[in-house]
Amino acid sequence: MTTNPLTVAVLGPGGVGGLLGGLLARDGHRVVCLAGEDTAAILARDGLHVRSGQFGEFTARVEAATELRTPVDAVLVTVKATALSAALDRLPPQVLGSALVVPLLNGLDHMAVLRRRYPATRVVAGTIRVEATRTAPGRIEHTSPFAAVELAATGEPLSPVPEFAEQLRRSGLPVALCEDEIAMLWSKLSFLAPFALLTTRHPGGIRAVRSEHRPELLTVLDEITTVTRAVGAPADAQALLTMFDRIPGTMKSSMQRDVEAGRPTELDAIGGAVLRAAEAHGVAVPALTRLVDELSAPTEG
């Protein structure tokens, strides 16, 4: 990888992938969006249109295909966890070669899936904190006042990760490199799991969680902190509570939006991952277990 413009594939150009793909394309990189036939046709014709309070409103030209056919420098894997297995058919290992594979999915289990399929040393753990939604194919609304990426640093002398991070920064994205992959992934999950589960469970979203359901919020934060520490990552319940109290009242979790739209949710990837870790380390999490059970129950009607 060089400082010259990159060729970056985006597997799943939805809210997150569309935002990042648009920023990279606007900055002069070649972006290839991998999607279904109808979406790919729209993207090839119209490009990615992004509306963002942070990055402005713009349209970026991109390429699009239903399957990766030529090598690239890096792939951003930005599909939902529920769609990962089917989406990987668009990313043949023999074509991918030595490209970086950077997943920005919720949860933990996707790392093992990707490292079984592609060269393990080229799969670089990543997280993103953002609220971005695809309102139509190629139409992206970035509604949170922030967008921040973290990438796991490999520590290898010739690793391309620092340079890729710098290219993302030049496109406008804040990017941090983290030496501890587990700590990085759990730093996001320890906030995301309570946020997603509680806002999806309770009408009124984050406003109601912070007020009417605050005792439950405190209990859940204590449980997730205990699990996070048990897996060997740092965690602070008070710091998490401070983050919750600072969230814009209009912000929604992706799980909450999925339920509202009648789409499959990432309940297993988020809540299930926490419960599996708790069981593996002998940590009791009754409040989190109840939330996952209630959200798993079929709705009447």
C-alpha positions as CSV (number, residue, x, y, z in Angstrom):
1,M,0.0,0.0,0.0
2,T,1.3,3.4,-0.9
3,T,0.4,7.0,-0.3
4,N,-1.1,7.1,-3.8
5,P,-4.9,6.8,-4.2
6,L,-6.2,3.4,-3.1
7,T,-8.7,1.0,-4.6
8,V,-11.2,0.2,-1.8
9,A,-14.1,-2.2,-2.1
10,V,-17.1,-1.6,0.1
11,L,-19.1,-4.8,0.9
12,G,-22.5,-3.5,1.9
13,P,-22.8,0.2,0.9
14,G,-25.6,0.9,3.5
15,G,-25.4,3.6,6.2
16,V,-21.9,2.9,7.4
17,G,-20.4,1.6,4.1
18,G,-22.0,4.3,2.1
19,L,-20.7,7.0,4.3
20,L,-17.1,5.7,4.3
21,G,-17.2,4.9,0.6
22,G,-18.5,8.4,-0.2
23,L,-15.8,10.1,1.9
24,L,-13.1,8.0,0.3
25,A,-14.4,8.5,-3.3
26,R,-14.7,12.3,-2.6
27,D,-11.0,12.3,-1.5
28,G,-9.9,10.8,-4.8
29,H,-9.8,7.1,-4.1
30,R,-11.3,4.4,-6.4
31,V,-14.2,2.9,-4.6
32,V,-16.0,-0.3,-5.7
33,C,-19.3,-1.0,-4.0
34,L,-20.4,-4.6,-3.9
35,A,-24.2,-5.0,-3.6
36,G,-27.2,-6.7,-5.2
37,E,-27.9,-6.2,-8.9
38,D,-30.5,-3.5,-8.5
39,T,-28.5,-1.5,-6.0
40,A,-25.3,-1.9,-7.9
41,A,-27.0,-0.5,-11.0
42,I,-28.2,2.6,-9.1
43,L,-24.8,3.2,-7.6
44,A,-23.0,2.9,-10.9
45,R,-25.4,5.4,-12.5
46,D,-26.0,7.9,-9.6
47,G,-23.1,7.5,-7.2
48,L,-23.3,7.9,-3.4
49,H,-25.2,10.9,-2.1
50,V,-24.3,11.8,1.5
51,R,-26.0,14.3,3.8
52,S,-24.1,14.9,7.0
53,G,-23.9,17.7,9.5
54,Q,-20.2,16.8,10.0
55,F,-19.0,16.2,6.4
56,G,-21.5,18.3,4.4
57,E,-23.8,17.2,1.6
58,F,-22.1,15.8,-1.5
59,T,-22.4,13.2,-4.3
60,A,-19.4,11.0,-5.0
61,R,-18.9,8.8,-8.1
62,V,-18.2,5.2,-7.4
63,E,-18.0,1.9,-9.3
64,A,-20.4,-0.9,-8.4
65,A,-20.6,-4.7,-9.0
66,T,-22.3,-7.7,-7.6
67,E,-19.0,-9.5,-7.0
68,L,-15.3,-8.5,-6.7
69,R,-13.6,-9.3,-10.0
70,T,-10.2,-7.5,-9.7
71,P,-7.8,-7.1,-6.8
72,V,-8.1,-4.1,-4.4
73,D,-6.0,-2.6,-1.7
74,A,-8.6,-3.0,1.0
75,V,-12.1,-4.1,1.7
76,L,-14.5,-2.5,4.2
77,V,-16.9,-5.1,5.3
78,T,-20.0,-3.1,6.4
79,V,-22.9,-5.4,6.1
80,K,-25.1,-6.3,9.1
81,A,-24.1,-9.4,11.0
82,T,-27.3,-11.1,9.8
83,A,-26.2,-10.7,6.2
84,L,-22.5,-11.5,6.5
85,S,-22.6,-15.1,5.4
86,A,-24.5,-14.5,2.2
87,A,-22.6,-11.3,1.5
88,L,-19.2,-13.0,1.5
89,D,-20.1,-14.8,-1.7
90,R,-19.4,-11.4,-3.3
91,L,-15.9,-11.5,-2.1
92,P,-14.0,-14.5,-3.5
93,P,-10.8,-15.3,-1.6
94,Q,-8.9,-16.0,-4.8
95,V,-9.7,-12.5,-6.1
96,L,-9.1,-10.7,-2.9
97,G,-5.5,-11.8,-2.7
98,S,-3.4,-9.9,0.0
99,A,-5.9,-7.0,0.4
100,L,-6.7,-5.7,3.9
101,V,-10.1,-6.9,5.2
102,V,-11.5,-4.4,7.6
103,P,-14.8,-5.4,9.2
104,L,-16.8,-2.7,10.9
105,L,-19.6,-4.9,12.2
106,N,-21.3,-5.0,15.6
107,G,-20.4,-7.8,17.9
108,L,-17.4,-10.2,18.0
109,D,-18.2,-13.4,16.1
110,H,-17.5,-12.0,12.7
111,M,-13.8,-11.9,13.3
112,A,-13.5,-15.7,13.5
113,V,-15.7,-16.1,10.4
114,L,-13.5,-13.8,8.3
115,R,-10.2,-15.2,9.5
116,R,-11.3,-18.7,8.5
117,R,-12.2,-17.5,5.0
118,Y,-9.4,-15.0,4.2
119,P,-5.7,-14.8,5.3
120,A,-6.0,-14.3,9.0
121,T,-3.1,-11.7,9.2
122,R,-4.9,-9.5,6.7
123,V,-8.2,-9.3,8.6
124,V,-7.9,-6.2,10.7
125,A,-10.4,-5.7,13.5
126,G,-12.2,-2.4,13.4
127,T,-15.0,-0.5,15.0
128,I,-17.0,2.6,14.1
129,R,-19.1,4.8,16.3
130,V,-21.7,6.6,14.2
131,E,-25.4,6.9,13.4
132,A,-25.8,6.6,9.6
133,T,-28.7,5.3,7.7
134,R,-29.4,4.3,4.1
135,T,-32.7,5.9,3.2
136,A,-32.6,4.5,-0.4
137,P,-30.0,2.8,-2.6
138,G,-27.1,5.3,-2.7
139,R,-28.7,7.8,-0.3
140,I,-27.0,8.1,3.0
141,E,-28.1,10.2,6.0
142,H,-25.4,10.7,8.7
143,T,-27.3,12.0,11.7
144,S,-25.0,11.7,14.6
145,P,-22.7,14.6,15.4
146,F,-19.7,12.3,15.3
147,A,-18.1,9.4,13.3
148,A,-15.0,7.8,14.8
149,V,-13.1,4.7,13.6
150,E,-10.7,2.4,15.5
151,L,-8.4,-0.1,13.9
152,A,-6.4,-2.8,15.6
153,A,-2.6,-2.2,15.0
154,T,-0.9,-5.4,14.1
155,G,2.6,-4.4,15.4
156,E,4.3,-5.7,12.3
157,P,7.1,-3.5,11.0
158,L,5.7,-3.3,7.5
159,S,2.0,-3.4,8.3
160,P,-0.2,-1.4,5.9
161,V,-2.7,-0.6,8.7
162,P,-1.1,2.7,9.8
163,E,-1.1,4.0,6.2
164,F,-4.7,2.9,5.6
165,A,-5.6,4.7,8.8
166,E,-3.9,7.8,7.5
167,Q,-5.8,7.6,4.2
168,L,-9.1,7.4,6.2
169,R,-8.0,10.4,8.2
170,R,-7.3,12.4,5.1
171,S,-10.9,11.7,3.9
172,G,-12.1,13.5,7.1
173,L,-12.6,10.5,9.5
174,P,-11.1,10.5,13.0
175,V,-9.2,7.2,13.2
176,A,-7.4,5.7,16.2
177,L,-5.0,2.8,16.2
178,C,-5.4,0.3,19.1
179,E,-2.8,-2.2,20.2
180,D,-5.2,-4.4,22.1
181,E,-7.8,-5.9,19.7
182,I,-9.9,-7.4,22.5
183,A,-10.0,-4.2,24.5
184,M,-11.0,-2.3,21.4
185,L,-13.9,-4.6,20.4
186,W,-15.2,-4.7,24.0
187,S,-14.9,-1.0,24.4
188,K,-17.6,-0.6,21.7
189,L,-19.6,-3.7,22.7
190,S,-19.8,-2.6,26.4
191,F,-21.6,0.5,25.3
192,L,-23.4,-0.8,22.3
193,A,-25.1,-3.8,24.0
194,P,-26.8,-1.8,26.8
195,F,-27.7,1.0,24.3
196,A,-29.1,-1.4,21.7
197,L,-31.0,-3.7,24.1
198,L,-32.5,-1.0,26.3
199,T,-33.5,1.4,23.5
200,T,-35.1,-1.5,21.6
201,R,-36.9,-2.9,24.6
202,H,-38.4,0.4,25.9
203,P,-40.7,2.7,23.9
204,G,-39.3,6.2,24.1
205,G,-35.7,5.2,23.3
206,I,-32.8,6.7,25.0
207,R,-34.8,9.5,26.7
208,A,-37.0,6.9,28.5
209,V,-34.0,4.7,29.3
210,R,-32.2,7.6,31.1
211,S,-35.3,8.6,33.1
212,E,-38.0,6.0,33.7
213,H,-35.7,3.0,33.4
214,R,-32.6,4.4,35.0
215,P,-32.3,1.8,37.7
216,E,-32.4,-0.9,35.0
217,L,-29.7,1.0,33.1
218,L,-27.5,1.1,36.1
219,T,-27.9,-2.6,36.7
220,V,-27.1,-3.5,33.1
221,L,-24.0,-1.2,33.1
222,D,-22.8,-3.0,36.2
223,E,-23.3,-6.4,34.5
224,I,-21.6,-5.5,31.2
225,T,-18.7,-4.0,33.1
226,T,-18.2,-7.2,35.0
227,V,-18.3,-9.3,31.8
228,T,-15.9,-6.9,30.0
229,R,-13.4,-7.2,32.9
230,A,-13.7,-10.9,32.9
231,V,-12.6,-11.2,29.3
232,G,-9.6,-9.1,30.1
233,A,-10.6,-5.7,28.8
234,P,-10.8,-2.5,30.9
235,A,-14.3,-1.2,31.8
236,D,-15.8,1.5,34.0
237,A,-19.5,1.6,34.8
238,Q,-19.4,5.2,35.7
239,A,-17.7,6.2,32.5
240,L,-20.3,4.3,30.5
241,L,-23.1,6.1,32.4
242,T,-21.5,9.4,31.6
243,M,-21.6,8.4,27.9
244,F,-25.2,7.5,28.1
245,D,-26.1,10.8,29.8
246,R,-24.4,12.7,26.9
247,I,-26.0,10.9,24.0
248,P,-28.3,13.2,22.0
249,G,-31.9,12.4,22.9
250,T,-32.8,11.8,19.3
251,M,-30.2,9.1,18.7
252,K,-31.4,5.6,17.9
253,S,-29.5,2.3,17.9
254,S,-29.4,0.4,14.7
255,M,-31.3,-2.5,16.4
256,Q,-34.0,-0.1,17.3
257,R,-34.3,1.1,13.7
258,D,-34.3,-2.4,12.4
259,V,-37.2,-3.3,14.7
260,E,-39.1,-0.2,13.6
261,A,-38.6,-1.1,10.0
262,G,-39.5,-4.8,10.4
263,R,-36.0,-6.0,9.5
264,P,-34.0,-8.8,11.1
265,T,-32.0,-7.6,14.1
266,E,-28.5,-8.2,15.3
267,L,-29.7,-9.4,18.7
268,D,-27.5,-12.5,18.6
269,A,-24.4,-10.7,17.4
270,I,-24.8,-8.1,20.1
271,G,-26.7,-9.5,23.1
272,G,-25.9,-13.1,22.3
273,A,-22.2,-12.3,22.1
274,V,-22.3,-10.8,25.6
275,L,-24.3,-13.8,27.1
276,R,-21.9,-16.3,25.5
277,A,-18.9,-14.4,27.0
278,A,-20.6,-14.2,30.4
279,E,-21.3,-18.0,30.4
280,A,-17.7,-18.8,29.3
281,H,-16.3,-16.8,32.2
282,G,-18.9,-17.8,34.8
283,V,-20.4,-14.3,35.2
284,A,-24.1,-14.0,36.2
285,V,-26.0,-11.4,34.1
286,P,-29.7,-11.8,34.9
287,A,-30.7,-8.3,33.7
288,L,-29.0,-8.7,30.3
289,T,-30.3,-12.3,30.0
290,R,-33.9,-11.0,30.6
291,L,-33.5,-8.3,28.0
292,V,-32.2,-10.7,25.4
293,D,-35.0,-13.2,26.2
294,E,-37.7,-10.5,26.0
295,L,-36.4,-9.2,22.7
296,S,-36.2,-12.8,21.4
297,A,-39.8,-13.5,22.2
298,P,-42.1,-13.4,19.2
299,T,-44.5,-10.4,19.1
300,E,-48.2,-11.0,19.1
301,G,-50.4,-9.9,16.3
